[in-house]
Amino acid sequence: MRPPSPSIPEREFLFTSLKQSLRLDGRQLLEMRRPTITFGTELGWVECSLGKTRVMAAVDAKMVKPPPERPYEGLITIHSEVSPMASPEYEPGRTSDEEVAITRMLDKILRRSDAVDKESLCILAGQRVWHLRLTIHCLADSGNMLDCACLAGIVALKHFRRPEVEVVGNEVTVHPPTERAPLPLSLHHTPLCLTFAFFPESSSRAATSTSSTKTTTVLDPSLLESTLSLGFLHVALNAQRELCVVQKAGGVPLTEDEILPLIKEVAVAKVRELDAFVESRLKEDWEGRKMFVEVR
């Protein structure tokens, strides 16, 4: 059973609060929820959360034969799953629009932006390459699952280690971790995603139409904010200020002068903070693992 839509008092209270630069969870308009990253016992298993939004990511690899048109490149596939465990809004056995949107955006951010060096996944040209499979499980939806899923996905790729392979002629030998330390993936950059939501200045029905010109912008919207927003702007970039993806599918119209400050002044600073946080958490995890297993 689907949850009821937000009531009129909830809607008016949210719009009135945003008009006064207040949010229901106490954050500033352009403030993110504090992220947390938890690593599993297996390399490449990560659970990330933004507030009460929780996403689990896992990476596994296997050797396959590459397609003939790209004999020197490995393969990367991304699969996301949003089950009713995340929210009653999602029905079992039926792919939701949210799940499709998350999968498409993750494909753009993590695969098409060449975050992973595909040529480094080649073992024997035209015969053997690594096939990486990134699986995203959305455990709890409290708003902005896309940013949480992107964070979990890129951290899982950075945390994953593949077995070392030795090639002699046409013979391929895979060394288990007990014999040789597994190798990290070769990453070109670390793209991270930020989501902005837009709201009208007034809570009237006329102001909530897409013809409204003056809007209020919030970063990292909660579930109620996501439900009542006029539209979203998804921005993916790395700590080197390289823009990977900008997507705005429908919603309120925005001018160039409204979008550029969000990217140059807000997104760049937030992504640098996230990148530093990811690197610190990875370093902490490696320091703990070196006591029990050799990692590179």
C-alpha positions as a Markdown table, in Angstrom:
| # | Residue | x | y | z |
|---|---|---|---|---|
| 1 | Met | 0.0 | 0.0 | 0.0 |
| 2 | Arg | 1.4 | 3.4 | -1.0 |
| 3 | Pro | 1.8 | 6.0 | 1.7 |
| 4 | Pro | -0.6 | 9.0 | 1.6 |
| 5 | Ser | 0.5 | 12.1 | -0.1 |
| 6 | Pro | 1.7 | 15.0 | 2.1 |
| 7 | Ser | -1.2 | 16.9 | 3.6 |
| 8 | Ile | -2.0 | 20.6 | 2.9 |
| 9 | Pro | -0.8 | 21.7 | 6.4 |
| 10 | Glu | 2.5 | 19.8 | 5.8 |
| 11 | Arg | 3.0 | 21.4 | 2.5 |
| 12 | Glu | 2.2 | 24.9 | 3.7 |
| 13 | Phe | 4.4 | 24.5 | 6.8 |
| 14 | Leu | 7.4 | 23.3 | 4.6 |
| 15 | Phe | 7.0 | 26.2 | 2.2 |
| 16 | Thr | 6.7 | 28.8 | 5.0 |
| 17 | Ser | 9.8 | 27.4 | 6.7 |
| 18 | Leu | 11.8 | 27.5 | 3.5 |
| 19 | Lys | 10.7 | 31.0 | 2.9 |
| 20 | Gln | 12.3 | 31.9 | 6.2 |
| 21 | Ser | 15.5 | 30.0 | 5.3 |
| 22 | Leu | 14.6 | 27.2 | 7.8 |
| 23 | Arg | 14.4 | 23.4 | 7.2 |
| 24 | Leu | 12.5 | 20.9 | 9.2 |
| 25 | Asp | 15.6 | 19.0 | 10.3 |
| 26 | Gly | 17.5 | 22.1 | 11.4 |
| 27 | Arg | 19.9 | 22.3 | 8.5 |
| 28 | Gln | 20.8 | 25.4 | 6.5 |
| 29 | Leu | 19.4 | 25.6 | 2.9 |
| 30 | Leu | 22.7 | 24.6 | 1.3 |
| 31 | Glu | 23.8 | 22.2 | 4.0 |
| 32 | Met | 24.2 | 18.4 | 3.5 |
| 33 | Arg | 23.3 | 15.7 | 6.0 |
| 34 | Arg | 26.4 | 14.2 | 7.6 |
| 35 | Pro | 27.6 | 11.1 | 5.6 |
| 36 | Thr | 28.7 | 7.9 | 7.2 |
| 37 | Ile | 30.7 | 5.1 | 5.5 |
| 38 | Thr | 30.9 | 1.5 | 6.9 |
| 39 | Phe | 33.1 | -1.1 | 5.4 |
| 40 | Gly | 32.3 | -4.8 | 5.4 |
| 41 | Thr | 34.7 | -7.7 | 5.9 |
| 42 | Glu | 34.9 | -8.3 | 2.1 |
| 43 | Leu | 36.9 | -5.9 | -0.1 |
| 44 | Gly | 34.4 | -3.8 | -2.2 |
| 45 | Trp | 31.5 | -4.1 | 0.3 |
| 46 | Val | 30.4 | -0.7 | 1.5 |
| 47 | Glu | 27.4 | 0.8 | 3.3 |
| 48 | Cys | 26.8 | 4.6 | 3.1 |
| 49 | Ser | 24.2 | 6.8 | 4.7 |
| 50 | Leu | 23.0 | 10.3 | 4.4 |
| 51 | Gly | 20.9 | 10.9 | 7.5 |
| 52 | Lys | 18.4 | 8.0 | 7.5 |
| 53 | Thr | 18.9 | 7.2 | 3.8 |
| 54 | Arg | 21.0 | 4.0 | 3.6 |
| 55 | Val | 22.5 | 2.4 | 0.6 |
| 56 | Met | 24.7 | -0.7 | 0.3 |
| 57 | Ala | 27.1 | -1.3 | -2.6 |
| 58 | Ala | 29.1 | -4.4 | -3.5 |
| 59 | Val | 31.7 | -5.0 | -6.3 |
| 60 | Asp | 32.7 | -8.4 | -7.7 |
| 61 | Ala | 34.8 | -9.3 | -10.7 |
| 62 | Lys | 35.1 | -12.3 | -13.0 |
| 63 | Met | 37.0 | -13.1 | -16.2 |
| 64 | Val | 35.1 | -13.0 | -19.5 |
| 65 | Lys | 35.8 | -12.8 | -23.2 |
| 66 | Pro | 35.6 | -9.2 | -24.4 |
| 67 | Pro | 33.3 | -8.1 | -27.3 |
| 68 | Pro | 35.2 | -8.1 | -30.7 |
| 69 | Glu | 34.7 | -4.4 | -31.2 |
| 70 | Arg | 36.6 | -3.5 | -27.9 |
| 71 | Pro | 39.1 | -6.3 | -27.4 |
| 72 | Tyr | 41.4 | -4.3 | -25.1 |
| 73 | Glu | 38.8 | -3.0 | -22.6 |
| 74 | Gly | 37.2 | -4.6 | -19.6 |
| 75 | Leu | 33.5 | -4.5 | -18.9 |
| 76 | Ile | 31.6 | -2.6 | -16.2 |
| 77 | Thr | 27.9 | -3.1 | -15.4 |
| 78 | Ile | 25.8 | -1.3 | -12.8 |
| 79 | His | 22.7 | -2.8 | -11.2 |
| 80 | Ser | 20.5 | -1.0 | -8.7 |
| 81 | Glu | 17.7 | -2.5 | -6.6 |
| 82 | Val | 15.1 | -0.5 | -4.6 |
| 83 | Ser | 13.0 | -3.0 | -2.6 |
| 84 | Pro | 9.9 | -2.3 | -0.4 |
| 85 | Met | 12.3 | -2.5 | 2.6 |
| 86 | Ala | 13.4 | 1.0 | 1.6 |
| 87 | Ser | 9.9 | 2.5 | 1.6 |
| 88 | Pro | 6.3 | 1.2 | 1.2 |
| 89 | Glu | 6.1 | 3.3 | -2.0 |
| 90 | Tyr | 8.1 | 0.7 | -3.9 |
| 91 | Glu | 6.3 | -2.5 | -4.9 |
| 92 | Pro | 8.0 | -5.9 | -5.1 |
| 93 | Gly | 8.6 | -7.3 | -8.5 |
| 94 | Arg | 8.0 | -4.0 | -10.3 |
| 95 | Thr | 10.8 | -1.6 | -11.4 |
| 96 | Ser | 10.0 | 1.9 | -10.1 |
| 97 | Asp | 10.8 | 5.2 | -11.9 |
| 98 | Glu | 13.2 | 6.0 | -9.1 |
| 99 | Glu | 15.1 | 2.8 | -9.6 |
| 100 | Val | 15.4 | 3.4 | -13.4 |
| 101 | Ala | 16.6 | 7.0 | -12.8 |
| 102 | Ile | 19.2 | 6.0 | -10.3 |
| 103 | Thr | 20.6 | 3.3 | -12.6 |
| 104 | Arg | 20.8 | 5.6 | -15.5 |
| 105 | Met | 22.5 | 8.4 | -13.5 |
| 106 | Leu | 25.0 | 6.0 | -12.0 |
| 107 | Asp | 25.8 | 4.7 | -15.4 |
| 108 | Lys | 26.6 | 8.2 | -16.6 |
| 109 | Ile | 28.6 | 9.2 | -13.5 |
| 110 | Leu | 30.6 | 6.0 | -12.9 |
| 111 | Arg | 30.9 | 4.3 | -16.2 |
| 112 | Arg | 30.5 | 6.8 | -19.0 |
| 113 | Ser | 32.7 | 9.4 | -17.3 |
| 114 | Asp | 35.6 | 6.8 | -17.4 |
| 115 | Ala | 36.1 | 6.8 | -13.6 |
| 116 | Val | 37.6 | 3.3 | -14.0 |
| 117 | Asp | 40.4 | 2.8 | -16.5 |
| 118 | Lys | 38.8 | 0.0 | -18.7 |
| 119 | Glu | 42.1 | -0.8 | -20.5 |
| 120 | Ser | 43.7 | -1.7 | -17.2 |
| 121 | Leu | 41.1 | -4.5 | -16.9 |
| 122 | Cys | 42.5 | -6.2 | -19.9 |
| 123 | Ile | 44.3 | -9.5 | -19.1 |
| 124 | Leu | 44.8 | -11.1 | -22.6 |
| 125 | Ala | 43.8 | -8.9 | -25.6 |
| 126 | Gly | 40.7 | -10.3 | -27.3 |
| 127 | Gln | 40.5 | -13.3 | -25.0 |
| 128 | Arg | 40.3 | -12.4 | -21.3 |
| 129 | Val | 39.3 | -9.2 | -19.5 |
| 130 | Trp | 37.8 | -8.4 | -16.1 |
| 131 | His | 34.1 | -7.9 | -15.9 |
| 132 | Leu | 33.2 | -5.6 | -12.9 |
| 133 | Arg | 29.7 | -5.7 | -11.5 |
| 134 | Leu | 28.6 | -3.0 | -9.2 |
| 135 | Thr | 25.4 | -3.8 | -7.3 |
| 136 | Ile | 23.5 | -1.1 | -5.4 |
| 137 | His | 20.9 | -2.0 | -2.8 |
| 138 | Cys | 18.8 | 0.8 | -1.4 |
| 139 | Leu | 18.0 | -0.1 | 2.2 |
| 140 | Ala | 16.1 | 3.0 | 3.5 |
| 141 | Asp | 14.7 | 6.0 | 1.6 |
| 142 | Ser | 14.7 | 9.2 | 3.6 |
| 143 | Gly | 15.3 | 11.4 | 0.5 |
| 144 | Asn | 18.1 | 11.9 | -2.0 |
| 145 | Met | 18.9 | 8.2 | -2.7 |
| 146 | Leu | 20.9 | 9.1 | -5.8 |
| 147 | Asp | 23.7 | 11.0 | -4.0 |
| 148 | Cys | 23.9 | 8.3 | -1.4 |
| 149 | Ala | 24.0 | 5.6 | -4.1 |
| 150 | Cys | 26.7 | 7.4 | -6.0 |
| 151 | Leu | 28.8 | 7.9 | -2.9 |
| 152 | Ala | 28.5 | 4.2 | -2.0 |
| 153 | Gly | 29.3 | 3.1 | -5.6 |
| 154 | Ile | 32.5 | 5.1 | -6.0 |
| 155 | Val | 33.7 | 4.2 | -2.5 |
| 156 | Ala | 33.1 | 0.5 | -3.3 |
| 157 | Leu | 35.1 | 0.8 | -6.5 |
| 158 | Lys | 38.0 | 2.5 | -4.6 |
| 159 | His | 37.8 | -0.1 | -1.8 |
| 160 | Phe | 37.7 | -3.2 | -4.1 |
| 161 | Arg | 40.8 | -5.2 | -4.9 |
| 162 | Arg | 41.0 | -7.7 | -7.7 |
| 163 | Pro | 43.2 | -10.8 | -7.7 |
| 164 | Glu | 46.7 | -10.5 | -9.3 |
| 165 | Val | 47.0 | -12.3 | -12.6 |
| 166 | Glu | 50.0 | -13.8 | -14.3 |
| 167 | Val | 50.1 | -14.3 | -18.1 |
| 168 | Val | 52.6 | -16.7 | -19.7 |
| 169 | Gly | 51.9 | -17.1 | -23.4 |
| 170 | Asn | 48.2 | -17.9 | -23.6 |
| 171 | Glu | 48.0 | -19.3 | -20.1 |
| 172 | Val | 46.4 | -17.2 | -17.4 |
| 173 | Thr | 47.1 | -17.9 | -13.7 |
| 174 | Val | 44.9 | -16.2 | -11.0 |
| 175 | His | 46.7 | -15.9 | -7.7 |
| 176 | Pro | 44.5 | -16.0 | -4.6 |
| 177 | Pro | 44.9 | -13.3 | -1.9 |
| 178 | Thr | 46.7 | -15.8 | 0.3 |
| 179 | Glu | 49.6 | -16.0 | -2.2 |
| 180 | Arg | 49.8 | -12.5 | -3.6 |
| 181 | Ala | 48.2 | -9.2 | -2.4 |
| 182 | Pro | 45.2 | -8.2 | -4.5 |
| 183 | Leu | 45.5 | -5.1 | -6.7 |
| 184 | Pro | 43.4 | -1.9 | -6.5 |
| 185 | Leu | 41.4 | -0.7 | -9.6 |
| 186 | Ser | 43.0 | 2.0 | -11.7 |
| 187 | Leu | 40.8 | 5.1 | -11.3 |
| 188 | His | 41.1 | 8.2 | -13.4 |
| 189 | His | 39.1 | 10.4 | -11.0 |
| 190 | Thr | 36.5 | 10.2 | -8.2 |
| 191 | Pro | 33.1 | 11.7 | -9.4 |
| 192 | Leu | 30.6 | 12.6 | -6.7 |
| 193 | Cys | 27.0 | 13.6 | -7.1 |
| 194 | Leu | 25.0 | 16.5 | -5.5 |
| 195 | Thr | 21.3 | 17.1 | -5.8 |
| 196 | Phe | 19.6 | 20.5 | -5.5 |
| 197 | Ala | 15.8 | 20.8 | -5.1 |
| 198 | Phe | 13.8 | 23.9 | -6.0 |
| 199 | Phe | 10.7 | 25.3 | -4.2 |
| 200 | Pro | 8.3 | 28.3 | -4.9 |
| 201 | Glu | 8.4 | 31.4 | -2.8 |
| 202 | Ser | 4.7 | 31.0 | -2.1 |
| 203 | Ser | 2.7 | 27.9 | -1.2 |
| 204 | Ser | -0.3 | 28.8 | -3.4 |
| 205 | Arg | -1.3 | 26.5 | -6.3 |
| 206 | Ala | -0.4 | 29.2 | -8.8 |
| 207 | Ala | 3.1 | 29.6 | -7.5 |
| 208 | Thr | 3.8 | 25.8 | -7.6 |
| 209 | Ser | 3.4 | 25.7 | -11.4 |
| 210 | Thr | 6.4 | 25.6 | -13.6 |
| 211 | Ser | 5.7 | 29.2 | -14.6 |
| 212 | Ser | 7.0 | 30.4 | -11.2 |
| 213 | Thr | 10.1 | 32.5 | -11.6 |
| 214 | Lys | 11.4 | 33.0 | -8.1 |
| 215 | Thr | 12.4 | 29.9 | -6.2 |
| 216 | Thr | 14.2 | 28.7 | -3.1 |
| 217 | Thr | 17.1 | 26.2 | -3.5 |
| 218 | Val | 18.0 | 23.5 | -1.0 |
| 219 | Leu | 20.9 | 20.9 | -1.1 |
| 220 | Asp | 20.4 | 17.3 | -0.3 |
| 221 | Pro | 16.6 | 17.3 | 0.0 |
| 222 | Ser | 14.8 | 15.1 | 2.6 |
| 223 | Leu | 12.0 | 12.8 | 1.6 |
| 224 | Leu | 9.3 | 15.4 | 2.2 |
| 225 | Glu | 11.3 | 18.0 | 0.4 |
| 226 | Ser | 11.8 | 15.7 | -2.5 |
| 227 | Thr | 8.0 | 15.0 | -2.7 |
| 228 | Leu | 7.0 | 18.6 | -2.7 |
| 229 | Ser | 9.8 | 20.2 | -4.8 |
| 230 | Leu | 9.3 | 21.7 | -8.2 |
| 231 | Gly | 12.3 | 20.0 | -9.8 |
| 232 | Phe | 15.8 | 18.8 | -9.3 |
| 233 | Leu | 19.3 | 19.6 | -10.5 |
| 234 | His | 21.8 | 16.8 | -10.4 |
| 235 | Val | 25.5 | 17.8 | -10.6 |
| 236 | Ala | 28.4 | 15.3 | -10.7 |
| 237 | Leu | 32.0 | 16.5 | -10.5 |
| 238 | Asn | 35.3 | 15.6 | -8.9 |
| 239 | Ala | 37.7 | 17.3 | -6.5 |
| 240 | Gln | 39.7 | 18.7 | -9.5 |
| 241 | Arg | 36.6 | 20.8 | -10.5 |
| 242 | Glu | 36.0 | 18.7 | -13.6 |
| 243 | Leu | 32.3 | 18.6 | -14.4 |
| 244 | Cys | 31.1 | 15.1 | -15.3 |
| 245 | Val | 27.3 | 15.2 | -15.5 |
| 246 | Val | 24.7 | 18.0 | -15.2 |
| 247 | Gln | 21.1 | 16.8 | -15.4 |
| 248 | Lys | 17.8 | 18.6 | -15.0 |
| 249 | Ala | 14.8 | 16.6 | -16.2 |
| 250 | Gly | 11.8 | 18.9 | -16.3 |
| 251 | Gly | 10.5 | 21.0 | -13.4 |
| 252 | Val | 10.9 | 24.7 | -12.9 |
| 253 | Pro | 12.8 | 26.6 | -15.6 |
| 254 | Leu | 16.2 | 27.9 | -14.5 |
| 255 | Thr | 18.5 | 30.5 | -16.1 |
| 256 | Glu | 22.3 | 30.2 | -16.5 |
| 257 | Asp | 22.8 | 32.8 | -13.8 |
| 258 | Glu | 20.9 | 30.5 | -11.3 |
| 259 | Ile | 22.7 | 27.3 | -12.2 |
| 260 | Leu | 26.4 | 28.4 | -12.5 |
| 261 | Pro | 26.7 | 29.8 | -8.9 |
| 262 | Leu | 25.3 | 26.5 | -7.5 |
| 263 | Ile | 28.0 | 24.6 | -9.4 |
| 264 | Lys | 31.0 | 27.0 | -8.9 |
| 265 | Glu | 30.4 | 28.2 | -5.4 |
| 266 | Val | 28.5 | 25.4 | -3.7 |
| 267 | Ala | 29.1 | 22.1 | -5.5 |
| 268 | Val | 32.8 | 22.5 | -5.9 |
| 269 | Ala | 33.3 | 23.1 | -2.1 |
| 270 | Lys | 31.0 | 20.3 | -1.0 |
| 271 | Val | 32.6 | 17.8 | -3.4 |
| 272 | Arg | 36.1 | 18.6 | -2.1 |
| 273 | Glu | 34.9 | 18.0 | 1.5 |
| 274 | Leu | 33.3 | 14.7 | 0.5 |
| 275 | Asp | 36.4 | 13.6 | -1.3 |
| 276 | Ala | 38.6 | 14.3 | 1.7 |
| 277 | Phe | 36.1 | 12.5 | 3.9 |
| 278 | Val | 36.2 | 9.4 | 1.6 |
| 279 | Glu | 40.0 | 9.3 | 1.5 |
| 280 | Ser | 40.2 | 9.6 | 5.3 |
| 281 | Arg | 37.7 | 6.7 | 5.8 |
| 282 | Leu | 39.6 | 4.5 | 3.3 |
| 283 | Lys | 42.9 | 5.2 | 5.0 |
| 284 | Glu | 41.4 | 4.3 | 8.4 |
| 285 | Asp | 40.1 | 1.0 | 7.0 |
| 286 | Trp | 43.4 | 0.0 | 5.4 |
| 287 | Glu | 45.3 | 0.7 | 8.6 |
| 288 | Gly | 43.0 | -1.7 | 10.4 |
| 289 | Arg | 43.2 | -4.4 | 7.7 |
| 290 | Lys | 47.0 | -4.4 | 7.5 |
| 291 | Met | 47.1 | -6.1 | 10.9 |
| 292 | Phe | 45.4 | -9.2 | 9.4 |
| 293 | Val | 45.9 | -9.2 | 5.6 |
| 294 | Glu | 48.3 | -7.7 | 3.0 |
| 295 | Val | 46.6 | -5.1 | 0.9 |
| 296 | Arg | 47.9 | -2.6 | -1.6 |
